[in-house]
Amino acid sequence: MHDVEAAGLLGFVRLQMADQVPAERKVGGLVDLRKIYAELREKHKVNEKNTKGIEDHSNQVIEAGIEVIAAKLLKECAPSLGEGRMNEISIELKYSLKRVARRIDRGFNFEVRMSAPAEPEASEDGTASPESQIQQDLAKSYEIIKGASEELQFLKLEGDPILSLPEEKPAVPPANQT
């Protein structure tokens, strides 16, 4: 179980770096768009019907980003799952990512912390034991988290939330019965 957790954490944290997360300008663009949306609604009294396009655009950008992140997470962290299980995990993963996006839109901040892992112990015969491999994976995860935390920035969001992603879980069709 630990090797799955370590590999999964390493893959997930790695996705938060460099190319897998939308570029800063896209995120910044949505933050700016949120500010403009709030100004239109509050200052200029533009009604909800006329600002619907802004909300729809924001939802589309986030939905597309969630699709990319979910696909890369599954490819990296669960490459050997069967098609049925992969689909089930994909649905749940997208649902969870949407919930995170909704919370960020409402002002939540997320921070990932990890204590430094113990140094891997060398085995007597020179081969890597499963436990030392886990420690090596944890050390890699720690370095990624440490590097990401230095670049982390908390957004100061203005105005009301702009996303309207569905909160409820999607219905999972029953398994085929033969």
N, C-alpha and C positions, 0 to 999 in steps of 0.2 A: 504494500500500500504506500509506503514512503517513497518508493521510486516513482510511482505515478504522481504523487503530490509534488515531488521535487521537479520532475520533468514538466508537469503542468504549470507550476509556478514560473519556472524558467521561461517557458514559452509565452506565458501571459505577460510577464514583465517585459520581455524582449519586444513584444508587440507595442508596448507603450513608448518605445523609443523611435527614432528616426523616421522611416518611411511608412510605417503602418498606420500611424495616427494622422489625421488630416493636417496639412501644413498649417503653421501658425497663422498665416494670413487668412485661411478659410475659417478657422475658429475665430480669429479677430474679426473677420467679416461678419460672422453671425452675431458676435457681441455688438458690433456697430449697428447691424440690422435690428437687433433687439432694442437698442437705444432709439433708433429712428422710429420703430414701431410704437414704442412707448410715447414718444413725442407726438406722433400723429394722433394717437388715441387720446392722450391727456390734454396736450396743449392746443391742438387744432381741432379736437372733437370729431375726428373722422370715425365713422361708425364701423362696427365689426364687419359688416358686409363688404365694405370697401377696403379693409385691410386683410381680408381672407387670403389674398394672393401671397402676402408676406409670410403668413403662417404656413401656407402650403409649401412655399419654397423652402423654408427652414426645415419643415418635416421631411421633405424630399432629400435635402442635403444630409440630414442626420440618418435617415433610413439607408441611404446609399453607403454612408460611412460604417454603419452597423453591419451591413451585408459584407463589406470588405473585411472588417475586423473579425467577424464570426468565421468567414471562410478561411482566413489565415490562421486563426486559433485552431480550428479543426484540423487543418492540414499539418500544422506543426505539432500539436499536442496529442492528436488522436488519429494518426494516419492509418492504423490497422483495424479500425472498427468496421464492422459490416455495414452495408448500405442502410439497412433499417435502423440500426443503432445510431449511425451517423446522422440520419435525418432527425431522429428523436433528440439527440444532443444539440443539433443545429437549431431546432425550434426553441428549446429551453434557453440556449445561449443567447439567441436574438432577443427573446423575451427579457432576460436579465439585463442585457446591454441597454434595452429601451428604458427599463426602470432606472438604471444608472443615469442615462441621459436626462430623463425627466427630473431626477433629483438635482442634478447639476444645474438644470434650467431654473430650478426653484431656489438656488443659492447654496446647495450643499457643496462642501469641499471634501475630497477624498485624499487620504495620504496613506502610503504603504510604508511600513517600517519592518525591519527585520534585524534581529541581533546577529552579530558575527558568528558564523558557524565554527564548530571545533575543527581543528586541523585534521585532515584525513590521516589515518594510521596506515603505515606500510605493512603489508603482510610479510611473514617470514620467508616465503618462497619468491617474493618479488612481484607476484601477480596482484592485481587490484581485486579486492573483495567487494561484494555487493554493497556493504556498508561504506567502504571508502569511496565507491562510485557515487553514492548518495551524497556524501560529504563534499565531493568535488562539484557535483551539480548544485548543491546549496551554496557553495563558495561562488560559483558563477552567478547564481541568482542574486546573491548579496551584492556583488560588484555592480550588477545592472541596476538594482534598486538604489544603491548608494549614488551612482552616477545620475539616475533619473531624479532623485530627490534634490540634487543640486540645481537642476534645471526647472524644477517645479515652480509653477506660478499660480497663485490663486486669483480667480477672476472676481472683479468687483462689478457685479451685474446691476444694471439699472432697469427699472420698470418691471412690469408684470411678466411672468413666464410667457414664452412665445410658442413652445412646442405643445402639440396635442397628440402625442403618441398614445396608442391604446395601453391601458394599464392592466386589463384583464388578460389572463392566460388564454392562448389560442386553444380551441378544442382539438384534442388529439383523436383522430379517427380510431375506432376499435381495430384490433388486429384481425387480419383475414382468417376466417374460420373455414377449415376444410372438412 
